[in-house]
Amino acid sequence: MLHFGLVGCGSIAQQRAQALAASPAARLRAVHDADPARASAFAQQFHVEAAPTLDALLARPDIDAVVVSTPPDSHAPIAIAALNAGKHVLCEKPLARTPDEARHILDAAARAGRTLATGFNFRFYPSVAKARELFQSGAIGPLDHIRASCGYRIDPASGWLHDASITGGGALQDNGIHLIDTVLHFLGDASETHGHATEIHGHTTSSLHHWPGCEENGFLLLRNAQGRVATLQASWTEWAGYHFRVELHGALGLIRFTCFPMLTELITAQGRQRFYHPHANLMEKLKSYRWIVVQSFLREFEEFARLVAGQPSLIATGHDGWRAVHAAAAARGRA
Ligand SMILES: NC(=O)c1ccc[n+]([C@@H]2O[C@H](COP(=O)([O-])OP(=O)(O)OC[C@H]3O[C@@H](n4cnc5c(N)ncnc54)[C@H](O)[C@@H]3O)[C@@H](O)[C@H]2O)c1
């Protein structure tokens, strides 16, 4: 059982704390937020203690690991302080604003000999898990290419999300960073010398809001050392509504999956099979998408504990967090 502290008691922290309350692998002990009133209300809600400062949280000997769920501009200083204090870290996405910032966190983890993971919880959504199972069973033969896109229409009133000094970018840094990780997860580039897709080409556009440094659409063309290719697009100007869709094209077939709604399809010469994940779809309707987010966090905490224990784990590592930020930056010409 791992004991957690949580820094940043905002919107996603609600689902993190719900998952920690239900997890057999982890327990929440204390929280901290730059806004003390928010921290104490959150602490009361989840029956834990509020630490008045980050240092006070990190000084607690009863905490093994820290969830960093603040906006991205504070991920690096908080994660590095936690690692230096001997804590393991699970940091929300994007790991940092820039590849260099992310690299500093990785270096701190290596120096401290502590575990660093990135909150790419899409890996644990049922449609993605089913796709992974089908893919690994050889259902579509060897991978040839991946075609992926995600998007929604951003609300101009959405707080810090379109302030590049806080986030490091736009659509590719937001939902797009989950898409980049999902694509790289299946592209399977771990054996490469540089640890990321060998070739990355990208472009960005901004035709509506023109927020400085924030791409409204980001496009990537990736090719790994084995010659497999992936294309992806992340959009903030999706007129048709929210979508997150990935297609794995193999020599013998296609696996297609979407998130919200959760659906996985397998199409081969033998025909088409659909996997609907009815429980997830029902709970999504009854309790909103947040129910599935909590379920994915539960899985993520289990996998985090496995990583800390040195066991094989499906969780995104610090390196996975860095390579996603690196790819997003490459699209902006800043890698
Ligand atoms: N995994 C996912 O699917 C997912 C979904 C949403 C958000 N996120 C990520 O989670 C993080 C938080 O997003 P959110 O929507 O919950 O943000 P939010 O604005 O709702 O909450 C952020 C909280 O952090 C606090 N904070 C800010 N700076 C701080 C600091 N230096 N020290 C302590 N507390 C500080 C704020 O007071 C606030 O309470 C972001 O990195 C975001 O990208 C991930």
The ligand as a MOL file (V3000), in Angstrom:
LIG
                    3D

  0  0  0     0  0            999 V3000
M  V30 BEGIN CTAB
M  V30 COUNTS 44 48 0 0 0
M  V30 BEGIN ATOM
M  V30 1 N -5.5460 13.2260 -16.9140 0
M  V30 2 C -6.4810 13.9950 -17.4170 0
M  V30 3 O -7.2850 13.5410 -18.2050 0
M  V30 4 C -6.5630 15.4420 -16.9920 0
M  V30 5 C -7.7800 16.1260 -17.0900 0
M  V30 6 C -7.8170 17.4620 -16.6700 0
M  V30 7 C -6.6640 18.0940 -16.2210 0
M  V30 8 N -5.4950 17.4080 -16.1910 0 CHG=1
M  V30 9 C -4.2430 18.0600 -15.7550 0
M  V30 10 O -4.2890 18.2060 -14.3320 0
M  V30 11 C -3.6210 19.4040 -13.9420 0
M  V30 12 C -4.5890 20.2660 -13.1260 0
M  V30 13 O -5.7000 20.6040 -13.9410 0
M  V30 14 P -7.0850 21.0860 -13.2780 0
M  V30 15 O -8.0470 21.1940 -14.4000 0
M  V30 16 O -7.4300 20.2570 -12.1080 0 CHG=-1
M  V30 17 O -6.6550 22.5560 -12.7810 0
M  V30 18 P -7.4260 23.5320 -11.7930 0
M  V30 19 O -7.1090 24.9080 -12.2280 0
M  V30 20 O -8.8570 23.1140 -11.6600 0
M  V30 21 O -6.7430 23.2290 -10.3930 0
M  V30 22 C -5.3860 23.5070 -10.1440 0
M  V30 23 C -5.1800 23.6660 -8.6290 0
M  V30 24 O -3.7860 23.8290 -8.3870 0
M  V30 25 C -3.5990 24.8820 -7.4520 0
M  V30 26 N -2.2550 25.4190 -7.6590 0
M  V30 27 C -1.8020 26.1780 -8.6920 0
M  V30 28 N -0.4840 26.4170 -8.5590 0
M  V30 29 C -0.0970 25.7970 -7.4090 0
M  V30 30 C 1.1370 25.6740 -6.7410 0
M  V30 31 N 2.2720 26.2180 -7.2200 0
M  V30 32 N 1.1780 24.9690 -5.5930 0
M  V30 33 C 0.0500 24.4160 -5.0790 0
M  V30 34 N -1.1680 24.4950 -5.6660 0
M  V30 35 C -1.2260 25.1780 -6.8290 0
M  V30 36 C -4.7180 25.8700 -7.7460 0
M  V30 37 O -4.9760 26.7030 -6.6250 0
M  V30 38 C -5.8730 24.9030 -8.0570 0
M  V30 39 O -6.5670 24.5360 -6.8870 0
M  V30 40 C -3.1350 20.0500 -15.2370 0
M  V30 41 O -1.8070 19.6670 -15.4860 0
M  V30 42 C -4.0450 19.4580 -16.3060 0
M  V30 43 O -3.4560 19.4380 -17.5900 0
M  V30 44 C -5.4240 16.0940 -16.5500 0
M  V30 END ATOM
M  V30 BEGIN BOND
M  V30 1 1 1 2
M  V30 2 2 2 3
M  V30 3 1 2 4
M  V30 4 1 4 5
M  V30 5 2 4 44
M  V30 6 2 5 6
M  V30 7 1 6 7
M  V30 8 2 7 8
M  V30 9 1 8 9
M  V30 10 1 8 44
M  V30 11 1 9 10
M  V30 12 1 9 42
M  V30 13 1 10 11
M  V30 14 1 11 12
M  V30 15 1 11 40
M  V30 16 1 12 13
M  V30 17 1 13 14
M  V30 18 2 14 15
M  V30 19 1 14 16
M  V30 20 1 14 17
M  V30 21 1 17 18
M  V30 22 2 18 19
M  V30 23 1 18 20
M  V30 24 1 18 21
M  V30 25 1 21 22
M  V30 26 1 22 23
M  V30 27 1 23 24
M  V30 28 1 23 38
M  V30 29 1 24 25
M  V30 30 1 25 26
M  V30 31 1 25 36
M  V30 32 1 26 27
M  V30 33 1 26 35
M  V30 34 2 27 28
M  V30 35 1 28 29
M  V30 36 1 29 30
M  V30 37 2 29 35
M  V30 38 1 30 31
M  V30 39 2 30 32
M  V30 40 1 32 33
M  V30 41 2 33 34
M  V30 42 1 34 35
M  V30 43 1 36 37
M  V30 44 1 36 38
M  V30 45 1 38 39
M  V30 46 1 40 41
M  V30 47 1 40 42
M  V30 48 1 42 43
M  V30 END BOND
M  V30 END CTAB
M  END
